[in-house]
Amino acid sequence: MTGAGGPQLGASFALGRWRVRRVGYGAMQLAGDGAFGPPRDLDEALLVLRAAVAAGVDHIDTAQYYGAGTVNELIREALYPYPESLAIVSKVAARRDADGALLRFDEPHELRQGIEDNLATLGVDRLAAVNLRMMDPSEPPGARFDAQLAALVQARDEGLVDGVGLSNITRRHLLRAIAQTEIVCVQNLFNLADQRSLDVLTECESRGIAFVPFCPLGWPGETRRRLLSDPVLAAQATRLDATPAQLALAWLLEFAPNVLLIAGTRTRTHLAENIAAVDLQLDAAARTELTRHFRPPDVSRHW
């Protein structure tokens, strides 16, 4: 893990054959409430995507089931034809029903269909990576997991994706997967207030695998409001002339060099705030206070 001097926050990191800046953009929030349906403000959604790329973002995370295709269609409308340096990463294993409920879509043939649906709505022949999202991470990896992984490997070998990733997994899933194929990225829930995937992040770092924390500011809603209104986080942010969100994102960037951020937002104002987090340097006092207050496991290994 990085030491007290801090990493080069603006540095890039490998995402398979791609190399991307450490601050990307997560497109889930562009959909309507509950990540379903059209955006609240179509014009602003398109402007946010264009502003992200104009600011140097070269990694966008999406999924066909975000908005039931709406988000991918927004990305295509806003950015097509895409810059050659733009890595678009998606995930499969879920779908939405007519009411917006998230359902399994994770049989091997359904995973293949999910990849093809992403390609069609985005208007591309190939994705930078596709993540196999575990709907229930408590399910131990076994023959079914192997078959799911094989479907993604086949898509990669046929040229539909450049890399295979995993999402919402345990360390056991990761170790079983890397025994079978190259894994280029892992997306798990990880933020100041929820560090239960620390063992997965550590394993990824030791193997040079990109770790992409989803919900880096907490789940949208009350969980996020609780984190961003936390008095210790707020006090340190004020002292460093930053917002609580910027400090929480900068903390993630400094936590390990393989962390790639995909903070999402519906507004250009928050987009600019998130991107600016790359320039925020934590000092010893901030590290000490955040570590003491949020108390991650085995913290002595990280600072």
C-alpha positions in Angstrom: 0.0 0.0 0.0 1.1 3.6 -0.5 3.0 5.3 2.2 2.5 8.6 4.0 4.0 10.6 1.1 1.0 9.7 -1.1 0.9 8.4 -4.7 0.9 10.4 -7.9 -2.8 10.9 -7.9 -3.0 11.9 -11.5 -1.1 8.8 -12.7 -2.6 6.1 -14.9 -3.0 2.4 -14.3 -3.4 -0.6 -16.5 -6.8 -1.9 -17.4 -5.8 -5.0 -19.4 -4.2 -3.7 -22.6 -5.6 -0.3 -21.9 -4.0 2.3 -19.7 -6.4 4.8 -18.2 -6.3 7.8 -15.9 -7.2 7.0 -12.3 -10.3 9.2 -12.3 -13.0 7.9 -14.6 -16.8 8.2 -14.8 -19.5 5.9 -13.7 -22.7 6.4 -15.8 -25.3 4.6 -13.6 -26.7 7.8 -12.1 -27.6 9.2 -15.6 -30.6 6.9 -15.6 -33.8 7.8 -13.7 -34.3 7.1 -10.1 -33.3 3.6 -9.1 -31.1 3.4 -12.1 -34.2 2.8 -14.3 -35.8 4.8 -17.1 -34.8 8.0 -18.8 -32.7 10.7 -17.0 -34.3 13.6 -15.1 -32.6 16.1 -17.4 -31.7 14.7 -20.8 -29.7 17.7 -22.0 -27.7 17.8 -18.8 -27.0 14.1 -19.0 -25.5 14.5 -22.5 -23.5 17.6 -21.3 -22.1 15.7 -18.3 -20.7 12.9 -20.6 -19.2 15.4 -23.0 -17.7 17.4 -20.2 -16.1 14.3 -18.7 -14.3 13.4 -21.9 -13.4 17.0 -22.5 -11.8 17.1 -19.0 -9.6 14.1 -19.8 -11.7 11.2 -18.5 -10.8 8.1 -20.6 -12.6 5.4 -18.7 -16.4 5.1 -18.6 -18.3 2.4 -16.7 -21.8 1.4 -17.8 -24.2 -1.5 -18.1 -27.0 -2.5 -20.4 -29.3 -2.7 -17.4 -28.7 0.9 -16.3 -31.9 2.4 -17.4 -32.7 -0.7 -19.3 -30.5 0.4 -22.2 -31.1 4.2 -21.6 -27.6 4.9 -20.3 -25.8 3.2 -23.1 -28.0 5.0 -25.6 -27.0 8.3 -23.9 -23.4 7.5 -24.1 -23.7 6.8 -27.8 -25.7 10.0 -28.5 -23.2 12.1 -26.5 -19.9 10.7 -27.5 -20.1 8.7 -30.8 -17.8 8.5 -32.7 -15.8 7.7 -29.6 -12.2 8.9 -29.0 -9.7 6.1 -29.7 -8.4 6.5 -26.1 -11.8 6.0 -24.5 -12.1 2.7 -22.6 -15.8 1.7 -22.2 -16.3 -1.0 -19.6 -19.6 -2.8 -19.0 -21.0 -5.6 -16.9 -23.4 -8.5 -17.4 -25.4 -11.0 -15.4 -28.5 -8.8 -14.7 -31.5 -7.3 -16.5 -34.5 -5.2 -15.7 -38.1 -6.2 -15.9 -40.9 -3.9 -17.0 -41.2 -2.4 -13.5 -37.5 -1.8 -13.1 -36.7 -4.8 -10.8 -33.2 -6.2 -11.1 -33.3 -9.8 -12.1 -30.7 -12.5 -12.8 -29.6 -12.8 -16.4 -26.5 -15.0 -15.8 -26.7 -18.3 -17.6 -23.8 -18.6 -20.0 -26.0 -17.9 -23.1 -27.6 -14.9 -21.3 -24.1 -13.5 -20.5 -23.3 -13.7 -24.2 -26.6 -12.0 -25.0 -25.8 -9.3 -22.5 -22.4 -8.5 -24.1 -24.0 -8.4 -27.6 -26.8 -6.1 -26.3 -24.1 -3.7 -24.9 -22.3 -3.7 -28.2 -25.4 -2.9 -30.1 -26.7 0.0 -27.9 -23.2 1.5 -27.6 -22.6 1.2 -31.3 -19.2 -0.5 -30.9 -17.6 -3.8 -32.1 -15.6 -4.3 -28.9 -15.6 -3.3 -25.2 -12.4 -2.5 -23.3 -13.6 -5.0 -20.6 -16.8 -6.7 -19.4 -17.4 -7.6 -15.8 -19.2 -10.7 -14.6 -21.3 -9.3 -11.8 -22.2 -11.8 -9.1 -25.8 -11.3 -8.1 -25.2 -13.1 -4.8 -21.5 -12.9 -3.7 -22.3 -15.4 -0.9 -22.6 -18.1 -3.5 -19.4 -20.1 -3.4 -17.6 -20.4 -6.7 -18.0 -23.7 -8.4 -18.9 -25.3 -11.7 -21.6 -22.7 -12.4 -19.1 -19.9 -11.8 -16.6 -21.6 -14.1 -19.2 -21.8 -16.9 -20.1 -18.2 -16.5 -16.5 -17.2 -16.6 -15.9 -19.4 -19.7 -18.7 -17.5 -21.6 -16.8 -14.2 -21.0 -13.5 -15.8 -22.0 -15.0 -17.0 -25.2 -16.3 -13.5 -26.0 -12.8 -12.2 -25.3 -11.2 -14.8 -27.5 -13.7 -14.0 -30.3 -12.8 -10.3 -30.1 -15.9 -8.9 -28.5 -14.1 -7.6 -25.4 -10.5 -6.9 -24.7 -10.5 -8.1 -21.1 -12.5 -10.0 -18.5 -13.4 -8.5 -15.1 -15.4 -9.5 -12.0 -17.8 -7.5 -9.9 -19.4 -8.0 -6.5 -17.2 -10.9 -5.6 -15.2 -12.4 -2.7 -11.5 -13.2 -2.7 -12.5 -16.9 -3.3 -14.1 -15.9 -6.6 -11.0 -13.9 -7.6 -8.6 -16.7 -6.8 -10.7 -19.3 -8.7 -11.0 -17.0 -11.7 -7.3 -16.1 -12.0 -6.4 -19.8 -12.0 -8.4 -20.0 -15.2 -7.7 -16.8 -17.1 -6.4 -13.3 -16.9 -8.6 -10.9 -14.9 -8.1 -7.2 -15.8 -10.3 -5.5 -13.2 -12.5 -6.1 -10.1 -15.4 -3.9 -9.2 -16.5 -4.2 -5.6 -18.2 -1.9 -3.0 -15.5 0.0 -1.2 -15.4 3.4 0.5 -14.4 5.1 3.7 -17.4 3.7 5.5 -17.5 0.2 4.0 -14.1 -1.5 3.7 -15.3 -5.1 3.8 -13.6 -5.8 0.4 -10.2 -5.0 1.8 -8.9 -8.5 1.2 -10.0 -8.4 -2.4 -8.4 -5.0 -3.0 -5.2 -6.2 -1.4 -5.1 -9.4 -3.6 -5.7 -7.2 -6.7 -2.9 -4.9 -5.8 -0.4 -7.7 -5.3 -1.3 -9.0 -8.7 -1.4 -5.7 -10.6 -5.2 -5.9 -11.2 -7.2 -2.7 -11.3 -9.6 -2.4 -8.4 -12.6 -0.2 -9.2 -14.7 0.7 -6.1 -18.3 1.2 -6.9 -20.3 3.6 -4.8 -17.1 5.3 -3.7 -19.2 7.8 -1.7 -21.5 5.2 -0.3 -24.8 3.9 -1.7 -26.9 6.7 -3.1 -29.4 7.9 -0.6 -29.2 7.8 3.2 -25.9 5.9 3.3 -24.2 8.5 1.2 -25.7 11.4 3.1 -24.5 9.8 6.3 -20.9 9.5 5.1 -20.7 13.0 3.5 -22.2 14.6 6.7 -19.8 12.8 9.0 -18.3 15.4 11.3 -14.8 14.0 11.2 -14.8 13.8 7.4 -16.3 17.3 7.2 -13.8 18.8 9.6 -10.8 17.4 7.8 -12.2 18.5 4.4 -12.7 22.0 5.7 -9.2 22.1 7.0 -7.8 21.0 3.6 -10.1 23.5 1.7 -12.0 20.6 0.1 -15.5 19.2 0.1 -16.2 15.9 2.1 -16.8 14.2 -1.3 -13.4 15.3 -2.6 -11.6 14.1 0.5 -13.4 10.7 0.5 -12.4 10.2 -3.2 -8.8 11.4 -2.6 -8.6 9.0 0.3 -9.5 6.1 -2.1 -6.9 7.3 -4.7 -4.2 7.3 -2.0 -5.2 4.0 -0.5 -3.7 1.9 -3.2 -2.1 2.7 -6.6 -4.4 0.2 -8.4 -7.6 2.0 -7.4 -9.5 3.5 -10.4 -12.4 5.8 -9.5 -15.7 5.8 -11.3 -17.6 8.3 -9.2 -20.9 9.1 -11.0 -23.0 12.2 -11.1 -25.9 13.8 -12.9 -24.5 17.4 -13.0 -21.5 19.1 -14.5 -20.9 20.9 -11.1 -20.4 17.6 -9.2 -18.4 16.2 -12.1 -15.9 19.0 -11.8 -15.8 18.6 -8.1 -15.1 14.8 -8.4 -12.4 15.3 -11.0 -10.7 17.9 -8.9 -10.2 15.3 -6.1 -7.2 14.1 -8.0 -5.3 17.2 -7.0 -6.1 16.9 -3.3 -3.2 15.7 -1.1 -4.0 14.2 2.3 -1.6 15.2 5.1 -0.6 13.2 8.1 -3.3 14.7 10.3 -6.1 13.8 7.8 -4.8 10.2 7.4 -4.6 9.8 11.2 -8.1 11.1 11.8 -9.8 9.3 9.0 -8.1 6.0 9.9 -8.9 6.4 13.6 -12.5 7.3 13.0 -13.4 4.8 10.2 -11.2 2.1 11.6 -10.5 -0.3 8.7 -9.2 -3.8 9.5 -5.5 -4.2 9.6 -5.0 -0.5 9.2 -1.3 -0.7 10.1 -0.6 -2.3 6.7 -2.0 0.7 4.8 -0.4 3.8 6.2 
